[in-house]
């Protein structure tokens, strides 16, 4: 594992967002959802896909707050453009447990 400098860490924009919409993503190679996430008025709405179908049902994700990185380059996944990266811990079986705040807080707040 390579250590990051504090300056490098400060470049990572981890923000709080609320999931507004969840759709199936049948074109994905591995089971995934397409998510629409609100990061507040300054950042706006972003879309991404997430391989979180083992632990989460679509209805459980609606209005849930999550942590995501918003300053990675956009990534084309088939016909879908991913605009952020939702963060989670990956278990031994490849299942993802989303990172989230304990309490409802303002969308767009920075983690750091």
C-alpha positions in Angstrom: 0.0 0.0 0.0 1.3 3.4 -1.0 0.8 6.3 1.4 -0.8 9.5 0.2 0.4 13.0 1.2 -2.1 15.3 2.9 -2.1 17.4 -0.2 -3.1 14.4 -2.3 -5.9 13.4 0.1 -7.3 17.0 0.0 -7.8 16.6 -3.7 -10.4 13.8 -3.2 -13.9 15.3 -3.1 -15.9 12.9 -0.9 -19.4 14.4 -0.5 -22.8 13.5 1.0 -25.6 12.8 -1.4 -29.2 11.5 -1.3 -30.3 8.8 -3.7 -33.3 10.1 -5.7 -33.9 7.2 -8.1 -32.8 3.6 -8.5 -33.1 1.6 -11.7 -32.1 -1.8 -12.8 -29.0 -1.9 -15.0 -29.5 -5.1 -17.1 -26.7 -4.2 -19.5 -24.0 -4.3 -16.7 -21.6 -7.2 -16.7 -22.2 -7.8 -13.0 -25.6 -7.1 -11.3 -25.9 -3.4 -10.6 -28.3 -0.5 -10.1 -28.2 2.9 -11.8 -28.5 5.6 -9.2 -29.4 9.3 -9.4 -28.0 11.2 -6.5 -28.6 14.8 -5.2 -25.4 16.5 -4.0 -27.1 19.8 -3.2 -27.5 23.0 -5.1 -23.8 23.8 -5.6 -22.9 20.4 -7.1 -26.3 19.2 -8.4 -27.5 15.8 -9.5 -25.1 13.1 -10.6 -25.6 9.6 -11.9 -23.6 6.4 -11.3 -23.9 2.7 -11.3 -23.2 0.5 -8.2 -22.8 -3.2 -7.8 -24.9 -3.3 -4.5 -27.7 -5.7 -5.5 -26.6 -8.4 -3.0 -27.3 -6.3 0.1 -29.8 -3.7 -1.1 -33.3 -3.7 -2.7 -34.2 -0.7 -4.8 -36.8 0.6 -2.4 -34.3 0.5 0.5 -32.0 2.8 -1.3 -34.5 5.6 -2.1 -33.9 8.8 -0.1 -30.9 7.1 1.6 -27.8 9.3 2.2 -24.5 8.0 1.0 -20.8 9.0 0.6 -19.4 9.4 -2.9 -16.4 10.7 -4.7 -17.5 13.4 -7.2 -14.2 14.5 -8.8 -13.2 11.3 -10.7 -13.4 11.6 -14.4 -16.7 10.5 -15.9 -16.7 6.8 -17.0 -18.7 5.3 -19.8 -20.3 2.0 -18.8 -22.1 0.6 -21.9 -24.6 3.3 -22.9 -24.5 4.8 -19.4 -22.2 7.6 -18.2 -21.1 7.3 -14.5 -20.5 10.7 -13.0 -19.4 9.8 -9.4 -18.2 6.8 -7.3 -20.4 5.6 -4.4 -18.2 4.4 -1.5 -18.7 1.2 0.4 -16.8 -1.6 2.2 -16.4 -4.8 0.1 -17.0 -8.0 2.0 -15.3 -11.4 1.4 -18.2 -12.4 -0.9 -17.9 -9.3 -3.0 -21.0 -7.7 -1.4 -20.8 -4.0 -0.8 -21.9 -2.2 2.4 -22.5 1.5 1.7 -20.8 4.2 3.6 -23.3 6.6 5.1 -23.7 9.3 7.8 -25.4 8.3 11.0 -27.7 11.3 10.9 -29.5 13.1 8.1 -27.3 16.0 7.0 -27.0 18.5 4.2 -26.4 17.2 0.8 -23.0 18.2 -0.6 -21.2 18.4 2.7 -17.6 17.4 2.3 -16.0 14.5 4.1 -12.5 15.1 5.3 
